[in-house]
Amino acid sequence: MIHANMNTNIVLAAVAACVASLATGAAHAEIPDEVVVGGIFDITGSWAAEGEASKNAAVQAVADFNDYLDGIGADWRMTMKVEDAQAQGSVAFDKITALRGTGVNLMLGMGFSSHITVAASYIEQNNILVISHASQALNLATDDSVFRLVPNDGNQAFAIDAMLDDANIEVLVLVTRADAWGDGLRNSMTEMFNGTVVEGIRYDVPAKDLSAEVGVLDQQVGELIDQYGADKIGVLFVGVDEFLLMIEQMAFYENVKDVRWFGSNTQGQNAELTQNESALEFVEATMFTATRQQLGMTNHITTHVDTFMDDMYGYDPTTYTYAAYDSVWLLGTAILQAGSTDADTLTAAIPLVAQHMIGAAGQLLLTEHGDLVPAAYDIRQIRDGEWTDIAVYDPATRSIVR
């Protein structure tokens, strides 16, 4: 297994042998002295906390990887041009075109599926390679030059469905972002859920005021309670930091607080839900339950990322933060092994490199479409003010295990 040892002097036998063989070859000359990559993260906007953390993890990874290059005597270094997508697909498109205009065609970040959706044609036409740390939409599991270091939502939908069944939910109300990711899970759950699905609300982003949507939702839930009973109804939220805004506005309503609430992988590792007093009261009152992609076996890379992220923020990284860190090492190692920064060459090399690589989140084995191989999902609730794992979704049996 190729893996990153975070002690500054790293000598990996497999990679070192490859570097030695490339040192005298023509391919090695294809790597410029400075390899510039784009880092498009959502530093402001509706996912700013995660965007900032993921950006900082990637920045640290670049520094660590350059230490590694120095340790093995490589004659090139990686630098990253960081841009802020502001959690908006249109802004992400502007950033990727601007970076490409400066000659950069290797991109990291692009965390929302909407970022990739709006830029898909441009990525293909301009020979751009993307490694995303958070995009999950099922419809983006295609043969292209985009790699995603998270499992796609085709896997998570089964976990959410099993979570709802385990909670004896018979009526599902959907509350989702109006983007590629939100629509993808909305469609999957509509097709998959073995019960009554209510459209609920589909809100535009960026969202600064959801009071009208919350009012409509409360009325819908009230009518459903009269028809089915509160214990049979579950609300599934698919979004990011808009949840905190929505919770603030739901304080003025009653029906929405009388039923169970559920969330996806994004909310299942949201530390702000435990730190915000109003949010904590809401999630505990509604027995808010969410999925979280399960990590592989903890290793020295995990510990390294945990340590520097704890120093910065005082809490554990999310799976997206780990993936942002790993994306730098996957790209850098692929460049090193292939002896090239050509996007087509790297697109062919990355799946082969990834299958022999371990990162902070565990093994980086990819599917045929370049997404992380499906993992188990933890089923989580906030109890006594802390996230607690209450069960596991097993993808092999598609069932909840306690």
C-alpha positions in Angstrom: 0.0 0.0 0.0 1.2 3.5 -0.9 0.5 5.8 2.0 1.6 9.1 3.4 3.8 9.1 6.5 3.4 12.5 8.1 6.8 12.5 9.8 8.6 15.0 7.6 11.1 12.6 6.1 9.0 10.0 4.2 10.5 7.3 2.2 8.0 4.9 0.6 9.6 2.0 -1.2 7.0 1.8 -4.0 7.0 5.5 -4.8 10.7 5.9 -4.3 11.4 3.1 -6.8 9.1 4.8 -9.2 10.8 8.2 -8.8 14.2 6.6 -9.3 13.0 5.0 -12.6 11.5 8.2 -13.8 14.5 10.4 -12.9 16.4 9.4 -16.0 13.4 9.1 -18.3 11.8 11.6 -20.6 8.5 11.5 -18.8 10.0 13.0 -15.7 10.9 16.1 -17.6 7.1 16.7 -18.2 6.7 17.8 -14.5 7.5 21.5 -14.3 9.4 22.9 -11.3 6.1 24.3 -10.0 2.9 22.4 -10.4 0.0 24.8 -9.8 -3.4 23.3 -8.9 -6.6 25.1 -8.3 -8.4 24.8 -5.0 -12.1 25.8 -5.3 -13.6 25.7 -1.8 -16.8 27.2 -0.3 -15.1 29.5 2.2 -18.1 31.8 2.5 -21.8 31.2 1.9 -24.0 28.4 3.2 -21.3 25.9 4.0 -18.6 28.2 5.1 -17.5 26.3 8.2 -16.9 23.1 6.3 -15.5 25.0 3.3 -12.9 26.8 5.5 -11.9 23.6 7.3 -11.6 21.6 4.0 -9.5 24.4 2.5 -7.2 24.5 5.5 -6.8 20.7 5.3 -5.9 20.9 1.7 -3.4 23.7 2.3 -1.8 21.6 5.1 -1.7 18.6 2.7 0.2 20.7 0.1 2.8 21.6 2.7 3.1 18.0 3.9 3.4 16.7 0.3 6.1 19.3 -0.5 8.0 18.1 2.6 7.7 14.6 1.2 9.0 15.7 -2.2 11.9 17.4 -0.5 12.6 14.2 1.5 12.9 12.1 -1.7 14.9 14.6 -3.6 12.3 15.5 -6.2 12.9 18.6 -8.2 9.4 20.0 -8.3 6.9 21.4 -5.8 3.1 21.8 -5.7 1.4 25.2 -5.1 -2.4 25.7 -4.8 -4.4 28.8 -6.0 -7.3 29.0 -3.6 -10.7 30.4 -4.8 -14.0 30.8 -3.0 -17.1 29.3 -4.7 -19.4 30.7 -2.0 -21.5 27.6 -2.1 -22.9 28.6 -5.5 -22.6 26.7 -8.8 -22.4 29.8 -10.9 -19.6 31.2 -8.8 -17.7 27.9 -9.0 -18.0 28.0 -12.8 -16.5 31.5 -12.8 -13.6 30.4 -10.6 -12.8 27.3 -12.7 -12.9 29.2 -16.0 -10.6 31.9 -14.4 -8.1 29.4 -13.2 -8.2 27.6 -16.6 -7.5 31.0 -18.2 -4.2 31.2 -16.3 -3.2 27.7 -17.5 -4.4 25.7 -14.5 -6.2 22.5 -15.4 -5.8 20.4 -12.2 -8.6 21.2 -9.7 -9.3 20.2 -6.1 -12.4 21.1 -4.0 -15.6 21.6 -6.0 -17.5 20.3 -3.0 -21.1 20.7 -4.2 -22.5 18.6 -7.0 -24.0 21.7 -8.5 -20.4 23.1 -9.0 -19.6 20.1 -11.2 -22.9 20.0 -12.9 -22.7 23.6 -14.2 -19.1 23.2 -15.2 -19.3 19.6 -16.7 -19.2 20.6 -20.4 -16.4 23.2 -19.8 -14.4 20.6 -17.8 -14.7 18.1 -20.7 -14.0 20.6 -23.5 -10.9 22.1 -21.7 -9.1 19.0 -20.6 -9.6 19.6 -16.9 -9.1 17.1 -14.1 -11.1 17.5 -10.9 -10.8 15.7 -7.6 -13.8 16.6 -5.4 -13.9 16.1 -1.7 -17.6 16.2 -1.2 -19.7 16.0 -4.3 -22.1 13.1 -3.9 -25.0 13.3 -6.5 -25.7 10.0 -8.1 -26.2 11.4 -11.6 -22.5 12.5 -11.7 -21.3 8.9 -11.4 -20.2 8.9 -15.1 -17.1 8.2 -17.1 -15.3 11.5 -17.1 -12.2 13.3 -15.6 -13.9 14.0 -12.3 -13.0 11.9 -9.2 -14.9 12.1 -5.9 -13.4 10.9 -2.7 -16.8 10.2 -1.2 -19.3 7.4 -2.1 -22.1 8.7 -4.3 -25.7 9.1 -3.0 -26.9 6.0 -4.7 -25.4 4.3 -1.7 -26.5 6.8 0.9 -30.1 6.7 -0.3 -30.3 3.0 0.8 -28.9 4.0 4.2 -31.4 6.8 4.7 -34.3 4.5 3.6 -33.2 1.8 6.1 -32.9 4.5 8.8 -36.4 5.7 8.2 -37.8 2.1 8.1 -36.0 1.4 11.4 -37.8 4.4 12.9 -41.2 3.1 11.7 -41.8 6.2 9.5 -44.7 5.7 7.1 -45.0 9.3 5.7 -41.9 11.1 4.4 -41.8 14.8 4.0 -38.9 16.1 1.8 -37.1 19.4 2.6 -34.2 19.8 0.1 -31.9 22.3 -1.6 -32.9 23.2 -5.2 -29.6 21.9 -6.7 -28.1 18.8 -8.2 -27.4 17.2 -4.8 -30.7 18.0 -3.2 -32.7 17.0 -6.3 -30.7 13.7 -6.6 -31.6 12.6 -3.1 -35.1 13.9 -3.5 -35.6 11.7 -6.6 -33.9 8.7 -5.0 -36.1 8.8 -1.9 -39.3 9.4 -3.9 -38.5 6.2 -5.8 -37.2 4.1 -3.0 -39.3 5.0 0.1 -41.9 2.3 0.8 -44.6 4.6 2.1 -46.2 8.0 1.3 -43.9 10.7 0.0 -44.9 14.3 0.4 -43.1 16.9 -1.7 -42.6 19.3 1.2 -40.4 22.2 0.2 -37.6 22.6 -2.3 -35.8 25.9 -1.4 -33.6 28.0 -3.6 -29.9 28.7 -2.7 -28.4 30.8 -1.4 -31.2 31.1 1.1 -31.3 34.1 3.5 -34.9 33.9 4.6 -36.9 30.7 4.7 -39.8 32.0 6.8 -42.3 31.5 3.9 -41.1 28.0 3.3 -41.3 27.1 7.0 -44.8 28.4 7.2 -45.9 26.2 4.3 -44.1 23.2 5.8 -45.7 23.7 9.2 -49.2 23.8 7.6 -48.4 20.6 5.6 -47.1 18.8 8.6 -50.2 19.8 10.6 -52.5 18.3 8.0 -50.5 15.1 7.9 -50.5 14.8 11.7 -54.3 15.0 11.6 -54.4 12.3 8.9 -51.7 9.9 10.0 -50.6 10.7 13.5 -47.3 12.5 14.5 -45.4 9.2 15.3 -45.7 8.0 11.6 -44.3 11.2 10.0 -40.6 11.9 9.3 -39.1 15.0 7.7 -35.9 14.5 5.7 -33.7 17.6 5.4 -31.1 17.6 2.6 -29.0 20.7 2.8 -26.1 22.4 4.7 -26.1 25.5 7.0 -29.6 26.5 5.9 -30.7 24.0 8.6 -29.7 26.5 11.3 -31.6 29.3 9.7 -34.6 27.0 9.3 -34.5 25.9 12.9 -34.5 29.6 14.1 -37.6 30.2 12.1 -39.4 27.0 13.2 -39.3 28.4 16.8 -42.5 30.3 15.9 -44.4 27.1 14.8 -45.6 24.0 16.6 -46.4 21.3 14.1 -42.9 21.0 12.7 -41.5 20.3 16.2 -44.0 17.5 16.8 -42.6 15.0 14.3 -39.3 13.2 13.8 -36.6 14.9 11.7 -33.8 13.1 9.7 -30.7 14.2 7.8 -28.1 13.1 5.4 -24.3 12.7 5.7 -23.8 16.4 5.8 -25.8 17.0 8.9 -24.7 13.8 10.6 -21.3 15.4 11.3 -22.4 19.0 11.8 -20.7 20.2 15.0 -22.7 23.4 15.0 -25.9 21.6 15.9 -24.4 20.8 19.3 -23.0 24.3 19.8 -26.1 26.4 18.9 -28.6 26.5 21.8 -31.7 26.7 19.7 -30.5 24.0 17.3 -29.6 21.7 20.1 -33.0 22.1 21.7 -34.7 21.3 18.3 -32.6 18.3 17.3 -33.0 16.7 20.8 -36.8 17.4 20.8 -37.3 15.9 17.4 -34.9 13.0 17.9 -33.0 14.2 14.8 -31.3 11.2 13.2 -28.7 11.3 10.4 -26.3 9.2 8.5 -22.5 9.6 8.4 -20.1 7.9 6.1 -18.1 5.5 8.2 -14.4 5.9 8.1 -11.9 3.1 7.4 -9.5 1.9 10.0 -7.9 4.8 11.8 -4.2 5.2 10.9 -1.3 7.6 11.4 -2.6 9.9 8.6 -6.0 10.1 10.4 -4.2 11.0 13.6 -2.1 13.6 11.9 -5.2 15.4 10.4 -7.1 15.1 13.7 -4.2 16.8 15.5 -3.7 19.8 13.3 -7.5 20.3 12.8 -8.0 20.0 16.6 -5.4 22.8 17.0 -7.4 25.0 14.6 -11.0 24.3 15.5 -11.1 22.2 18.7 -13.3 19.4 17.2 -12.9 16.3 15.0 -12.7 16.7 11.2 -15.6 15.5 9.0 -15.2 12.9 6.3 -15.1 15.8 3.8 -12.2 17.4 5.6 -10.3 14.1 5.5 -11.1 13.8 1.8 -9.8 17.3 1.1 -6.5 16.3 2.6 -6.4 13.0 0.8 -7.2 14.6 -2.6 -3.9 16.5 -2.5 -1.9 13.4 -1.8 -3.8 11.4 -4.5 -3.1 14.0 -7.1 0.5 14.5 -6.1 1.3 10.8 -6.0 -0.4 10.3 -9.4 1.8 13.1 -10.8 4.9 11.5 -9.3 4.1 8.0 -10.5 3.0 9.1 -14.0 5.8 11.6 -14.4 3.4 14.0 -16.0 0.9 16.7 -15.2 -1.1 16.0 -18.4 -4.8 15.7 -17.4 -5.5 12.7 -19.7 -2.5 10.8 -18.4 -3.5 11.5 -14.8 -7.1 10.6 -15.4 -5.9 7.2 -16.5 -3.4 6.9 -13.6 -5.5 8.0 -10.6 -7.7 4.9 -10.3 -4.6 2.7 -10.4 -2.8 4.8 -7.8 -5.9 5.0 -5.6 -6.3 1.3 -5.3 -2.9 1.0 -3.6 -3.3 4.1 -1.4 -4.5 4.7 2.1 -5.5 8.2 3.3 -6.9 9.9 6.4 -10.3 8.4 5.6 -9.0 4.9 4.9 -8.5 3.1 1.7 -9.0 5.2 -1.4 -10.3 2.5 -3.7 -12.5 4.0 -6.4 -15.5 2.6 -8.4 -15.4 2.3 -12.2 -16.9 5.9 -12.3 -14.2 7.4 -10.0 -16.2 7.6 -6.8 -15.1 6.2 -3.5 -16.2 2.6 -3.1 -19.3 2.4 -0.9 -18.8 2.3 2.8 -21.0 1.5 5.8 -22.9 4.5 7.3 -23.2 5.3 11.0 -26.7 6.2 12.2 -26.4 9.0 14.6 -28.3 11.1 17.1 -27.4 14.0 19.4 -27.8 12.8 23.0 -26.8 14.8 26.1 -25.4 17.5 23.8 -23.1 15.2 21.8 -23.2 13.2 18.6 -23.7 9.5 19.4 -23.6 6.5 17.1 -26.8 4.5 17.7 -26.5 2.0 14.8 -24.7 1.1 11.6 -26.1 0.7 8.1 -24.5 -2.4 6.5 -24.4 -2.0 2.7 -23.8 -5.7 2.2 -27.2 -6.6 3.7 -28.8 -3.2 3.3 -30.0 -3.3 6.9 -29.5 -1.5 10.2 -27.2 -3.3 12.7 -27.2 -2.4 16.4 
